[in-house]
Amino acid sequence: MVAQQDHDLPTVTEAFHAGDERALAEIYDRWSPLVHSLALRALGSVESAEAVTQRVFTQAWTSRRDFDPSRVPLPAWLVGITRHAIADARRARDEPGTPGTRPTTAARDDAEPADLTERLVLADEMSRLGPAPEQVLRLALHDDLSHVQIAERMRLTPEVVTTHIRRSLLKLRERLEMVTDAH
């Protein structure tokens, strides 16, 4: 099926690189079976292969601005990300107590492919927040810390933490509503 669609690869690549979520869904549909197959063969576990597949497309989406389509074709770039994700998964499996091997939220959750687009848009939008608001939101959502705990950890007042969270969530909601309306 991918071979039949090679003629529009430059268009899809350009749209993906520009941040078009429909292009993300298209590349996921086209190349997730390949990514999953490579991960399954290397890791021998469906669960690990699914986690790697999600991690690959999350990383591809969040680092798409670093991707240079003139240097490497999109499918080859995705395979490169896959190889690194497989190596990371092997390291995490072999050294379970190693710091930094905690799977990302996208890898831990059992997201359906339809939900993956929203997750990637959310991750991208979070990366657009300023450093302090992004860290505050991650501590609140991923580490499940209270406003007071975040304030202590970041040396902020609880009011500033609350303001960061409120503003960040409003921005994220607006972006997700735009994505939902586009579909």
Residue pairs with C-beta under 8 A, 6 or more apart in sequence:
1 30
2 30
2 31
2 34
2 75
5 12
5 30
9 73
9 74
10 69
12 23
12 26
12 27
12 30
12 74
13 23
13 69
13 73
13 74
14 69
15 22
15 23
16 23
16 24
16 26
16 27
16 64
16 74
17 64
17 65
17 67
17 69
19 64
19 124
21 117
21 120
21 121
21 179
21 182
22 182
24 57
24 61
24 117
24 120
25 117
27 57
27 60
27 74
27 78
28 57
28 113
28 116
28 117
29 113
31 75
31 78
32 53
32 57
32 113
34 75
34 78
34 79
35 52
35 53
35 56
35 57
35 78
35 79
35 82
36 49
36 50
36 52
36 53
37 49
38 79
38 82
38 83
38 86
39 48
39 49
39 52
39 53
39 56
39 82
39 85
39 86
39 89
40 46
40 48
40 49
42 86
42 90
43 49
43 52
43 86
43 89
43 90
43 93
48 89
48 93
50 110
51 89
51 103
51 107
51 108
52 82
52 85
52 86
52 89
52 107
54 106
54 107
54 109
54 111
54 116
55 85
55 88
55 89
55 103
55 104
55 106
55 107
56 78
56 81
56 82
56 85
57 116
57 120
58 104
58 106
58 107
58 116
58 119
58 120
58 123
59 81
59 85
60 67
60 77
60 78
60 81
61 120
61 123
61 124
62 120
62 123
62 124
62 127
67 74
67 77
72 80
88 101
91 98
91 101
92 98
92 101
92 103
95 101
105 119
105 142
106 116
106 119
106 120
106 123
109 119
111 119
117 179
118 176
118 179
118 180
121 175
121 176
121 179
122 172
122 175
122 176
125 171
125 172
125 175
125 176
126 134
126 137
126 138
126 168
126 172
127 134
129 137
129 168
129 171
132 154
132 156
132 164
133 164
133 167
133 168
134 168
135 154
136 150
136 154
136 156
136 161
136 164
136 165
136 168
137 164
137 165
137 168
137 169
139 145
139 149
139 150
139 153
139 154
140 147
140 150
140 161
140 165
145 153
147 158
147 161
147 162
147 165
148 158
150 156
150 161
151 157
151 158
151 160
151 161
154 161
156 164
